[in-house]
């Protein structure tokens, strides 16, 4: 346990940052899950809408520093590829 005044403050700050980072990462997981569920429901419109909602959340998390910029870029890229492949396959079936 920290004893110095500065160490106590650093401990408080670390706890606040950890809580903020965990909340941001949980939010990312939720929006990615929403995209996956829309794909599982075979709904192209829902999938595209969920993707449009997910991209700003992922980018904002990277800007705030909870995840690395390239990690966010990779997540967006993979989600976009998955949704585009799904949409093109549904259009080919129709």
C-alpha positions in Angstrom: 0.0 0.0 0.0 1.2 3.5 -0.9 2.3 5.7 2.0 3.5 8.9 0.4 1.1 11.6 -0.6 2.3 11.4 -4.2 2.0 7.6 -4.2 -1.5 7.8 -2.9 -2.5 10.2 -5.6 -0.9 8.0 -8.3 -2.9 5.1 -6.9 -6.1 7.0 -7.2 -5.3 8.1 -10.7 -4.4 4.6 -11.8 -7.8 3.3 -10.4 -9.7 6.0 -12.3 -7.8 5.3 -15.6 -8.3 1.6 -15.2 -12.0 2.0 -14.7 -12.2 4.3 -17.7 -10.2 2.0 -19.9 -12.3 -1.0 -19.0 -15.5 0.8 -19.7 -14.2 1.9 -23.1 -13.0 -1.6 -24.0 -16.3 -3.1 -22.9 -18.1 -0.6 -25.1 -16.0 -1.7 -28.1 -16.8 -5.4 -27.4 -20.5 -4.5 -27.3 -20.6 -2.7 -30.6 -18.6 -5.5 -32.3 -21.0 -8.0 -30.8 -23.9 -6.0 -32.3 -22.3 -6.2 -35.7 -21.8 -10.0 -35.4 -25.4 -10.5 -34.2 -26.7 -8.5 -37.2 -24.7 -10.7 -39.5 -26.0 -13.8 -37.7 -29.6 -12.6 -38.2 -28.8 -12.4 -42.0 -29.9 -8.7 -42.0 -27.7 -6.6 -44.4 -29.3 -3.3 -43.3 -28.8 -4.0 -39.6 -25.2 -5.1 -40.2 -24.4 -1.9 -42.1 -26.1 0.2 -39.5 -24.3 -1.5 -36.7 -21.0 -1.0 -38.5 -21.7 2.7 -38.9 -22.4 2.9 -35.2 -19.3 0.8 -34.3 -16.6 2.7 -36.2 -16.8 6.0 -34.2 -16.8 4.1 -30.9 -13.7 2.2 -31.9 -11.9 5.3 -33.2 -12.8 7.4 -30.1 -11.4 4.7 -27.8 -8.1 4.8 -29.7 -8.1 8.6 -29.5 -8.6 8.4 -25.8 -5.7 6.0 -25.5 -7.5 3.0 -24.2 -6.3 1.0 -27.2 -3.5 1.6 -29.7 -4.4 3.4 -32.9 -3.3 0.5 -35.1 -5.4 -1.9 -33.0 -8.4 0.2 -33.6 -7.6 0.5 -37.3 -7.3 -3.3 -37.5 -10.6 -3.9 -35.8 -12.4 -1.4 -38.1 -10.8 -3.0 -41.1 -11.8 -6.5 -40.2 -15.3 -5.5 -39.3 -15.7 -3.7 -42.5 -14.4 -6.6 -44.6 -16.8 -9.0 -42.8 -19.8 -6.8 -43.3 -18.9 -6.1 -47.0 -18.4 -9.8 -47.7 -21.8 -10.6 -46.0 -23.6 -7.9 -47.9 -22.1 -8.9 -51.2 -23.0 -12.6 -50.6 -26.6 -11.6 -49.7 -26.9 -9.6 -52.9 -25.5 -12.4 -55.0 -28.1 -14.8 -53.5 -31.0 -12.4 -54.3 
